[in-house]
């Protein structure tokens, strides 16, 4: 019984007693037993007491206000981890670049829905690492930001966590957030050794939404870091720089915004147009402020050399002189660096500057300019980076990775050697990789052994593969087993392969399944092939189809070679659908095949779109050549020439030949001859006929005949016909 219930009962009892007193007093007074002067006052008081007690007994209970719920704790932020509430999210805080301003218009133009939105929503539903990938200024960050807003209520997200760097990401994994998305714009800044591995992703236990430039993805080194392996198992959501036909149709709904209308009319990428990327590139290359452009060039090359953090101004000042022409030096003398810096950080057309301020006296080069840069990074940049003692371990690994991409293995070895002195397992492994690349197997084995002793499972796998190459299968099995026990999925699949080739099919199947359970699609794919070759063909085909539908490009390609039933032509429509899926998720070979098929079918618009997407992948030079041929066929010779040049610069002799033909047709004979000769040197002998025709046209008859004769001597029918027409055959 509560205190409140007890009080009510007492008051009712009191009221009953008071009422009895009032009745008895009234009877005694009316019979004359009590004098009226005493009886009536007592009766009145007793009646009043009765009424008051009854009223008090049935008085409504006072409402006790419920205590306010405790305030919902906000995720704890630090100087290295920013916490942003989704309710009041600022796109600029997530890295969305400013758009050039429009009088009376919104700071940011309306979002034009992208074809990739549906795939991005599906990926977010699956959780884990979700990657939006594409060229600089393709709109990756804006697309990811819109997906964040679109899905927040659906998944109960309340905040966004933005770590400053890879160290902050590790710190975040130690205390993972609830109902939050981890935001990693420009993912390459977070990729070193163990800054993004399976263990860390499991610790974050939610969605990690990241963006990555296609070129930055291509520049990832071969060194043994977890991040590289994680990325090989993530299917990115690809975003094209150019709008496709569906996106262009959607963009027409927002033509009231001149920024969107301009992109449609000029047929330029929407993101690059909005952020004034091409204008920034022209400004950098214009020569209007050579000292300012030199500061920008230094920042661009530092970023290309793997220094991805904001660059101190004094570094830019010390390097910029190497980018100044002798004419500028002699004419100007000491440049006005303050004015040069003001020019470099001035927003281009009110949007993104060439050099982006990023803290006190620190700057970052625009990613659009970095993607447009080509050629070698100057020695002075590498020497400056190698000589400074201000680099962190993560920065050293990134610079070493970039050095590998530029063929500067010696510089990478210097950095790894310095890191290896403290017993760093990743540096030890990379030194083994470098020794093996140099052909020094004994030295490689020594480094791998030290790395394995330090706990590197990748070194264990490499030791196993080296033993397997020596046909020492017992040692190979021991190392693969150690790697597998340490959680290395490559060790698991290699162990499965060893079991399979020695006839231990059940053990091979178990090793592959273990790798698949650890999240490696190679495990399922290899088990599928194992079943196709040694077990249940139907089950193998189903496994292969399952992993293909999950977006694994290698499985898709295998599906194209297999018919699950063994019947000719079976499931061809299914295979075509899988090929298109592979192309849509970024498989360059599938995109190239799709472009060719669409071309043969006469759908030239679609073929052009897929050639452009394939041109940025691993088969880029072939796709660029195909796009050049298609554009020339469509009468767009100027654009065709650009793509021929791109393909020829990457060494494709067929592109050299076609580029020479375009130049010859325009009368630029010297450059045409240069490209024909390069094609011949690259082994493309049909270019000999073109050289013969070119020299004959220029009046160099003897040299023309000589080239025709060279081609005729190897039975080239065109050359034989040409000589016959000339009367010399």
Secondary structure, 3 states (H helix, E strand, C coil): CCHHHHHHHHHHHHHHHHHHHHHHHHHHHHCCCCCHHHHHHHHHHHHHHHHHHHHHHCCCCCCCCCCCCCCCCCCCCCCCEEEEEHHHCCHHHHCCCCCCCCCCCCCCCCCCCCCCHHHHHHHHHHCEEEEEEECCCCCHHHHHHHHHHHHHHHHCCCEEEEECCHHHHHHHHHCCCCCEEEEECCHHHHCCCCCCCHHHHHHHCCEEEEEEEHHHHHCCCCCCCHHHHHHHCCCCEEECCCCCHHHHHHHHHHCCCHHHHHHHHHCCCHHHHHCCHHHHHHHHHCCCCHHHHHHHHHHHHHHHCCCCCCEEHHHHHHHHHHHCCHHHHHHHCCCCHHHHHHHHHCCHHHCCCCEEECCCCEEEECHHHHHHCCCCCCHHHHHHHHHCCCCCHHHHHHHHHHHHHCCCHHHHHHHHHHHHCCCCHHHHHHHHHHHHHCCCHHHHHHHHHHHHHCCCHHHHHHHHHHHHHCCCHHHHHHHHHHHHHCCCHHHHHHHHHHHHHCCCHHHHHHHHHHHHHCCCHHHHHHHHHHHHHHCCHHHHHHHHHHHHHCCCHHHHHHHHHCCCCCCCCCCHHHHHHHHHHHHHCCCHHHHHHHHHHHHHCCCHHHHHHHHHHHCCCCCHHHHHHHHHHHHHHCCCHHHHHHHHHHHHHCCCHHHHHHHHHHHHHCCCHHHHHHHHHHHHHCCCCCHHHHHHHHHHHCCCHHHHHHHHHHHHHCCCHHHHHHHHHCCCC
